[in-house]
Amino acid sequence: MFNETSRYHSLETEQIPTADGRSIAYVRRRFLPPPAQLATLMERTATSADRLDLITAETLGDPEQFWRICDANSTMNPAELLADPIQTIRIPAPQF
């Protein structure tokens, strides 16, 4: 259902029956992994002018893997990660 590089790839799919007898498929909720489970590749200083997709392309080689940086910094919202004028963000080691 999801590309193998998607954050949703390993999630289970469930079915919920409706009152009219149909069945609706859904993907189970994804929880952030504990940061201690993710090896750190590096830390990087970022500013609010940076773009997370560009940082991800520069450090992990694939801008669509931005969610891995979000996971390593315990946030589900990429905008929160670069909201402060200057901050240090943790870049996880690639897990492809």
DRENDREN-274198 format. One line per field, with one value per atom (N, C-alpha, C, CB): residue in three letters; x, y, z; atom name; residue number from 0; chain. Coordinates in Angstrom, 2 decimals. Glycine has a CB too. Example, Ala and Ser with C-alpha at 12.3 -4.5 7.8 and 13.67 -1.06 7.14 Angstrom:
BEGIN
resn <- ALA|ALA|ALA|ALA|SER|SER|SER|SER
c1 <- 13.19|12.30|13.20|11.31|12.85|13.67|12.90|14.08
c2 <- -5.69|-4.50|-3.30|-4.47|-2.25|-1.06|0.03|-0.60
c3 <- 7.80|7.80|7.80|9.05|7.08|7.14|7.87|5.72
name <- N|CA|C|CB|N|CA|C|CB
resi <- 0|0|0|0|1|1|1|1
chain <- A|A|A|A|A|A|A|A
% end
This chain:
BEGIN
resn <- MET|MET|MET|MET|PHE|PHE|PHE|PHE|ASN|ASN|ASN|ASN|GLU|GLU|GLU|GLU|THR|THR|THR|THR|SER|SER|SER|SER|ARG|ARG|ARG|ARG|TYR|TYR|TYR|TYR|HIS|HIS|HIS|HIS|SER|SER|SER|SER|LEU|LEU|LEU|LEU|GLU|GLU|GLU|GLU|THR|THR|THR|THR|GLU|GLU|GLU|GLU|GLN|GLN|GLN|GLN|ILE|ILE|ILE|ILE|PRO|PRO|PRO|PRO|THR|THR|THR|THR|ALA|ALA|ALA|ALA|ASP|ASP|ASP|ASP|GLY|GLY|GLY|GLY|ARG|ARG|ARG|ARG|SER|SER|SER|SER|ILE|ILE|ILE|ILE|ALA|ALA|ALA|ALA|TYR|TYR|TYR|TYR|VAL|VAL|VAL|VAL|ARG|ARG|ARG|ARG|ARG|ARG|ARG|ARG|ARG|ARG|ARG|ARG|PHE|PHE|PHE|PHE|LEU|LEU|LEU|LEU|PRO|PRO|PRO|PRO|PRO|PRO|PRO|PRO|PRO|PRO|PRO|PRO|ALA|ALA|ALA|ALA|GLN|GLN|GLN|GLN|LEU|LEU|LEU|LEU|ALA|ALA|ALA|ALA|THR|THR|THR|THR|LEU|LEU|LEU|LEU|MET|MET|MET|MET|GLU|GLU|GLU|GLU|ARG|ARG|ARG|ARG|THR|THR|THR|THR|ALA|ALA|ALA|ALA|THR|THR|THR|THR|SER|SER|SER|SER|ALA|ALA|ALA|ALA|ASP|ASP|ASP|ASP|ARG|ARG|ARG|ARG|LEU|LEU|LEU|LEU|ASP|ASP|ASP|ASP|LEU|LEU|LEU|LEU|ILE|ILE|ILE|ILE|THR|THR|THR|THR|ALA|ALA|ALA|ALA|GLU|GLU|GLU|GLU|THR|THR|THR|THR|LEU|LEU|LEU|LEU|GLY|GLY|GLY|GLY|ASP|ASP|ASP|ASP|PRO|PRO|PRO|PRO|GLU|GLU|GLU|GLU|GLN|GLN|GLN|GLN|PHE|PHE|PHE|PHE|TRP|TRP|TRP|TRP|ARG|ARG|ARG|ARG|ILE|ILE|ILE|ILE|CYS|CYS|CYS|CYS|ASP|ASP|ASP|ASP|ALA|ALA|ALA|ALA|ASN|ASN|ASN|ASN|SER|SER|SER|SER|THR|THR|THR|THR|MET|MET|MET|MET|ASN|ASN|ASN|ASN|PRO|PRO|PRO|PRO|ALA|ALA|ALA|ALA|GLU|GLU|GLU|GLU|LEU|LEU|LEU|LEU|LEU|LEU|LEU|LEU|ALA|ALA|ALA|ALA|ASP|ASP|ASP|ASP|PRO|PRO|PRO|PRO|ILE|ILE|ILE|ILE|GLN|GLN|GLN|GLN|THR|THR|THR|THR|ILE|ILE|ILE|ILE|ARG|ARG|ARG|ARG|ILE|ILE|ILE|ILE|PRO|PRO|PRO|PRO|ALA|ALA|ALA|ALA|PRO|PRO|PRO|PRO|GLN|GLN|GLN|GLN|PHE|PHE|PHE|PHE
c1 <- 0.82|0.00|0.87|-0.94|1.92|2.82|4.20|2.90|4.88|6.25|7.11|6.81|8.13|8.93|9.75|9.86|9.86|10.56|9.57|11.37|8.29|7.27|7.29|5.88|6.96|6.87|5.71|6.69|4.80|3.64|3.82|2.42|4.94|5.15|4.96|6.54|5.48|5.46|4.18|6.67|3.27|2.04|1.05|1.40|0.31|-0.71|-1.96|-1.06|-2.66|-3.94|-5.04|-4.04|-6.08|-7.21|-8.49|-7.34|-9.55|-10.86|-11.86|-11.30|-12.77|-13.85|-15.17|-13.73|-16.08|-17.37|-18.29|-18.05|-19.09|-20.06|-21.44|-20.08|-22.39|-23.75|-24.43|-24.59|-24.07|-24.70|-23.95|-24.78|-23.03|-22.34|-21.08|-23.26|-20.76|-19.51|-18.34|-19.52|-17.14|-15.94|-15.02|-15.23|-14.52|-13.64|-12.24|-14.17|-11.26|-9.88|-9.23|-9.07|-8.39|-7.63|-6.27|-8.40|-5.35|-3.99|-3.92|-2.91|-3.35|-3.24|-2.38|-2.65|-2.60|-1.91|-0.40|-2.48|0.35|1.80|2.24|2.50|3.07|3.62|5.08|3.46|5.54|6.95|7.81|7.22|8.92|9.80|10.54|10.81|10.92|11.73|13.04|12.02|13.41|14.63|15.88|14.86|15.92|17.10|17.28|16.99|16.23|16.33|16.97|14.95|17.12|17.64|19.08|16.75|19.98|21.39|21.55|22.31|22.39|22.61|23.74|22.93|23.47|24.50|25.28|23.86|24.56|25.19|24.17|25.78|24.64|23.76|24.06|23.97|23.02|23.19|22.47|22.64|23.12|22.48|21.59|23.54|20.37|19.41|18.79|18.31|18.32|17.62|16.21|18.37|15.39|14.01|13.94|13.18|15.05|15.08|15.41|16.10|15.87|16.19|14.91|17.04|15.07|13.96|14.33|13.64|13.42|13.70|13.95|12.55|13.25|13.49|14.90|12.46|15.42|16.78|17.82|17.01|17.57|18.47|18.50|18.03|17.32|17.23|17.96|15.76|17.81|18.51|20.02|18.07|20.45|21.88|22.46|22.10|21.72|22.28|21.92|21.80|20.72|20.30|20.19|18.96|20.28|20.28|18.91|21.02|17.84|16.48|15.56|15.96|15.08|14.25|12.95|13.93|12.47|11.22|11.40|10.65|12.62|12.88|12.89|14.20|12.33|12.29|11.66|11.50|10.75|10.07|11.04|8.95|12.15|13.15|13.80|14.23|14.02|14.58|13.54|15.02|12.29|11.22|11.18|9.84|11.26|11.25|12.42|11.33|13.60|14.79|14.70|16.04|13.83|13.68|12.32|13.86|11.66|10.39|9.32|10.62|9.15|8.07|7.35|8.61|6.05|5.27|5.01|3.94|5.36|5.09|6.41|4.27|6.75|8.02|8.19|8.12|7.10|7.21|7.72|5.84|7.39|7.86|9.38|7.22|9.94|11.37|12.20|11.73|11.67|12.42|11.73|12.58|10.93|10.18|11.05|9.05|12.06|12.93|13.93|13.68|14.40|15.35|16.62|15.74|17.15|18.33|18.14|19.66|18.37|18.28|19.21|16.83|19.48|20.28|19.31|21.38|19.40|18.54|19.40|17.68|18.84|19.52|19.20|19.10|20.23|20.05|20.31|21.03|19.33|19.53|20.36|18.18|20.98|21.69|20.65|22.55|20.96|20.00|19.63|20.57|18.36|17.87|17.06|17.02|17.72|16.99|17.02|17.56
c2 <- -1.19|0.00|1.26|-0.01|1.26|2.42|2.03|2.97|2.99|2.80|2.38|4.09|1.56|1.06|2.14|0.00|3.33|4.42|5.31|5.25|5.00|5.78|5.50|5.48|6.52|6.34|5.40|7.69|5.16|4.31|2.88|4.91|2.59|1.29|0.12|1.23|0.20|-0.95|-1.03|-0.89|-0.10|-0.10|-1.15|1.29|-1.73|-2.72|-2.03|-3.58|-2.74|-2.27|-3.05|-2.44|-2.35|-2.98|-2.72|-2.45|-3.40|-3.22|-2.87|-4.51|-1.97|-1.67|-1.86|-0.20|-2.66|-2.88|-1.68|-4.17|-1.39|-0.30|-0.90|0.56|-0.06|-0.51|-1.16|0.66|-0.76|-1.33|-2.55|-0.28|-3.06|-4.30|-4.14|-5.13|-2.91|-2.70|-2.76|-1.34|-2.74|-2.76|-1.64|-4.14|-0.88|0.24|-0.09|1.60|-0.02|-0.30|0.98|-0.86|0.82|1.96|1.48|2.67|2.42|2.12|2.50|2.90|1.60|1.85|3.09|0.63|3.70|4.92|4.67|5.48|5.65|5.58|6.41|6.08|5.83|6.55|6.85|5.72|7.97|8.32|7.33|9.77|6.90|5.99|6.76|5.32|6.06|6.74|7.23|5.78|8.48|9.01|8.18|10.43|7.55|6.76|5.55|6.28|5.14|4.01|4.40|3.42|5.71|6.18|6.65|7.33|6.03|6.44|7.82|5.39|8.63|9.98|9.99|10.95|10.53|10.72|11.99|10.79|13.06|14.35|15.30|14.96|16.41|17.50|18.66|17.91|19.44|20.54|21.76|20.15|22.89|24.15|24.58|25.25|24.92|25.34|26.66|24.26|27.41|28.66|28.56|29.88|29.52|29.51|29.75|30.56|30.19|30.38|29.09|31.46|28.07|26.79|26.06|25.91|25.12|24.23|22.81|24.35|22.13|20.78|19.81|20.27|19.98|19.08|19.25|19.33|20.48|20.71|20.17|22.21|20.35|19.78|18.26|20.20|17.67|16.21|15.73|15.76|16.43|16.06|16.15|16.97|17.20|17.42|16.34|18.81|15.93|15.03|13.56|15.45|13.27|11.88|11.48|11.65|12.46|12.16|12.01|10.94|12.20|12.06|13.03|10.58|14.08|15.07|14.51|16.20|13.40|12.81|12.06|11.85|11.97|11.32|12.31|10.57|13.51|14.55|14.02|15.77|13.08|12.54|11.82|11.58|11.32|10.67|11.71|9.95|12.91|13.99|14.42|15.21|14.47|14.79|13.74|14.87|12.47|11.40|11.57|10.02|11.85|11.96|13.14|12.10|14.11|15.29|15.32|16.55|14.17|13.97|14.99|14.03|15.21|16.07|15.45|17.47|15.65|15.17|16.31|14.55|17.54|18.70|19.29|19.75|19.15|19.69|21.19|19.42|21.94|23.39|23.73|24.06|22.90|23.13|23.02|22.14|22.17|21.90|23.13|20.76|23.98|25.16|26.46|25.14|26.40|27.58|28.61|27.16|28.15|29.08|29.69|28.38|30.92|31.56|30.72|32.93|30.12|29.26|28.09|30.05|26.90|25.72|24.63|25.21|23.68|22.53|21.37|22.18|20.75|19.60|18.35|19.83|17.28|15.99|15.29|15.10|14.84|14.12|12.64|14.66|11.76|10.34|9.66|9.63|8.57|7.76|7.18|6.62|7.10|6.53|5.10|6.58|4.75|3.40|2.98|3.32|2.69|2.33|0.85|3.04
c3 <- 0.00|0.00|0.00|1.21|0.81|0.87|0.36|2.32|-0.26|-0.70|0.49|-1.36|0.26|1.38|2.08|0.88|1.52|2.22|2.97|1.21|2.89|3.59|5.09|3.02|5.87|7.32|7.70|8.02|6.77|7.03|6.53|6.40|5.90|5.26|6.22|4.67|7.42|8.34|9.18|9.26|8.99|9.79|9.29|9.77|10.23|9.89|9.35|11.11|8.48|7.97|8.68|6.41|9.09|9.78|9.00|11.25|9.36|8.73|9.83|7.94|9.52|10.46|9.71|11.03|10.28|9.60|9.80|10.13|8.79|8.89|9.17|7.58|9.51|9.84|8.64|10.34|7.42|6.23|5.70|5.15|6.48|6.11|5.29|5.36|4.94|4.21|5.19|3.45|4.65|5.46|4.98|5.38|5.92|5.58|6.11|6.18|5.20|5.58|6.12|4.38|7.10|7.61|8.08|8.77|8.14|8.60|10.08|7.76|10.84|12.28|12.54|13.01|13.67|14.04|14.19|15.35|13.76|13.88|15.08|12.59|15.93|17.07|16.81|18.38|17.34|17.18|17.95|17.68|17.35|18.08|19.18|17.11|20.24|21.27|20.64|22.48|20.85|20.22|20.52|20.68|21.69|22.05|21.12|23.50|20.41|19.49|18.16|19.24|17.93|16.64|16.82|16.08|16.10|16.15|15.52|15.43|16.11|15.60|14.58|16.75|13.42|12.39|12.69|10.97|13.04|13.30|13.92|12.01|14.41|14.80|13.86|16.31|13.57|12.61|13.15|11.20|13.02|13.39|12.24|13.73|12.56|11.55|11.98|11.32|11.01|11.30|10.76|10.69|11.13|10.65|9.14|11.39|8.53|7.08|6.33|6.73|7.04|6.40|6.01|7.33|5.09|4.70|5.07|3.16|5.73|6.20|5.04|7.05|3.94|2.80|2.25|1.69|2.25|1.76|2.74|1.51|4.04|5.05|4.92|6.50|4.70|4.57|3.31|4.52|2.21|0.98|1.19|-0.20|1.88|2.13|3.05|2.75|4.06|5.07|4.85|6.44|4.36|4.18|2.71|4.86|1.82|0.39|-0.25|0.17|0.51|-0.03|0.72|0.11|0.06|0.75|1.31|-0.18|0.77|1.26|2.59|0.21|3.05|4.34|5.49|4.29|5.28|6.33|7.62|5.83|7.49|8.67|9.60|8.25|9.07|9.94|10.86|9.09|10.34|11.18|12.21|10.31|11.80|12.76|13.87|12.04|13.50|14.51|15.48|13.83|14.97|15.82|16.78|14.97|16.44|17.28|17.98|16.43|18.00|18.72|18.35|20.19|17.07|16.63|15.44|16.26|15.38|14.24|13.26|14.72|13.64|12.81|12.33|13.59|11.05|10.54|10.79|9.06|10.78|10.99|12.39|10.76|13.37|14.74|14.84|15.70|14.00|14.07|13.71|13.15|12.83|12.39|12.82|10.87|13.86|14.29|15.00|15.20|15.74|16.45|15.47|17.62|15.75|14.83|14.61|15.37|15.67|15.56|16.51|15.90|16.03|16.87|16.34|16.93|17.21|16.81|16.62|17.87|15.46|15.20|15.06|13.93|15.48|15.44|14.12|16.65|13.43|12.17|12.46|11.03|12.23|12.53|11.45|12.68|11.84|10.84|9.89|11.53|8.59|7.63|8.00|6.21|7.78|8.02|6.81|9.33|5.73|4.50|4.30|3.28
name <- N|CA|C|CB|N|CA|C|CB|N|CA|C|CB|N|CA|C|CB|N|CA|C|CB|N|CA|C|CB|N|CA|C|CB|N|CA|C|CB|N|CA|C|CB|N|CA|C|CB|N|CA|C|CB|N|CA|C|CB|N|CA|C|CB|N|CA|C|CB|N|CA|C|CB|N|CA|C|CB|N|CA|C|CB|N|CA|C|CB|N|CA|C|CB|N|CA|C|CB|N|CA|C|CB|N|CA|C|CB|N|CA|C|CB|N|CA|C|CB|N|CA|C|CB|N|CA|C|CB|N|CA|C|CB|N|CA|C|CB|N|CA|C|CB|N|CA|C|CB|N|CA|C|CB|N|CA|C|CB|N|CA|C|CB|N|CA|C|CB|N|CA|C|CB|N|CA|C|CB|N|CA|C|CB|N|CA|C|CB|N|CA|C|CB|N|CA|C|CB|N|CA|C|CB|N|CA|C|CB|N|CA|C|CB|N|CA|C|CB|N|CA|C|CB|N|CA|C|CB|N|CA|C|CB|N|CA|C|CB|N|CA|C|CB|N|CA|C|CB|N|CA|C|CB|N|CA|C|CB|N|CA|C|CB|N|CA|C|CB|N|CA|C|CB|N|CA|C|CB|N|CA|C|CB|N|CA|C|CB|N|CA|C|CB|N|CA|C|CB|N|CA|C|CB|N|CA|C|CB|N|CA|C|CB|N|CA|C|CB|N|CA|C|CB|N|CA|C|CB|N|CA|C|CB|N|CA|C|CB|N|CA|C|CB|N|CA|C|CB|N|CA|C|CB|N|CA|C|CB|N|CA|C|CB|N|CA|C|CB|N|CA|C|CB|N|CA|C|CB|N|CA|C|CB|N|CA|C|CB|N|CA|C|CB|N|CA|C|CB|N|CA|C|CB|N|CA|C|CB|N|CA|C|CB|N|CA|C|CB|N|CA|C|CB|N|CA|C|CB|N|CA|C|CB|N|CA|C|CB|N|CA|C|CB|N|CA|C|CB|N|CA|C|CB|N|CA|C|CB|N|CA|C|CB|N|CA|C|CB|N|CA|C|CB|N|CA|C|CB
resi <- 0|0|0|0|1|1|1|1|2|2|2|2|3|3|3|3|4|4|4|4|5|5|5|5|6|6|6|6|7|7|7|7|8|8|8|8|9|9|9|9|10|10|10|10|11|11|11|11|12|12|12|12|13|13|13|13|14|14|14|14|15|15|15|15|16|16|16|16|17|17|17|17|18|18|18|18|19|19|19|19|20|20|20|20|21|21|21|21|22|22|22|22|23|23|23|23|24|24|24|24|25|25|25|25|26|26|26|26|27|27|27|27|28|28|28|28|29|29|29|29|30|30|30|30|31|31|31|31|32|32|32|32|33|33|33|33|34|34|34|34|35|35|35|35|36|36|36|36|37|37|37|37|38|38|38|38|39|39|39|39|40|40|40|40|41|41|41|41|42|42|42|42|43|43|43|43|44|44|44|44|45|45|45|45|46|46|46|46|47|47|47|47|48|48|48|48|49|49|49|49|50|50|50|50|51|51|51|51|52|52|52|52|53|53|53|53|54|54|54|54|55|55|55|55|56|56|56|56|57|57|57|57|58|58|58|58|59|59|59|59|60|60|60|60|61|61|61|61|62|62|62|62|63|63|63|63|64|64|64|64|65|65|65|65|66|66|66|66|67|67|67|67|68|68|68|68|69|69|69|69|70|70|70|70|71|71|71|71|72|72|72|72|73|73|73|73|74|74|74|74|75|75|75|75|76|76|76|76|77|77|77|77|78|78|78|78|79|79|79|79|80|80|80|80|81|81|81|81|82|82|82|82|83|83|83|83|84|84|84|84|85|85|85|85|86|86|86|86|87|87|87|87|88|88|88|88|89|89|89|89|90|90|90|90|91|91|91|91|92|92|92|92|93|93|93|93|94|94|94|94|95|95|95|95
chain <- A|A|A|A|A|A|A|A|A|A|A|A|A|A|A|A|A|A|A|A|A|A|A|A|A|A|A|A|A|A|A|A|A|A|A|A|A|A|A|A|A|A|A|A|A|A|A|A|A|A|A|A|A|A|A|A|A|A|A|A|A|A|A|A|A|A|A|A|A|A|A|A|A|A|A|A|A|A|A|A|A|A|A|A|A|A|A|A|A|A|A|A|A|A|A|A|A|A|A|A|A|A|A|A|A|A|A|A|A|A|A|A|A|A|A|A|A|A|A|A|A|A|A|A|A|A|A|A|A|A|A|A|A|A|A|A|A|A|A|A|A|A|A|A|A|A|A|A|A|A|A|A|A|A|A|A|A|A|A|A|A|A|A|A|A|A|A|A|A|A|A|A|A|A|A|A|A|A|A|A|A|A|A|A|A|A|A|A|A|A|A|A|A|A|A|A|A|A|A|A|A|A|A|A|A|A|A|A|A|A|A|A|A|A|A|A|A|A|A|A|A|A|A|A|A|A|A|A|A|A|A|A|A|A|A|A|A|A|A|A|A|A|A|A|A|A|A|A|A|A|A|A|A|A|A|A|A|A|A|A|A|A|A|A|A|A|A|A|A|A|A|A|A|A|A|A|A|A|A|A|A|A|A|A|A|A|A|A|A|A|A|A|A|A|A|A|A|A|A|A|A|A|A|A|A|A|A|A|A|A|A|A|A|A|A|A|A|A|A|A|A|A|A|A|A|A|A|A|A|A|A|A|A|A|A|A|A|A|A|A|A|A|A|A|A|A|A|A|A|A|A|A|A|A|A|A|A|A|A|A|A|A|A|A|A|A|A|A|A|A|A|A|A|A|A|A|A|A|A|A|A|A|A|A
% end
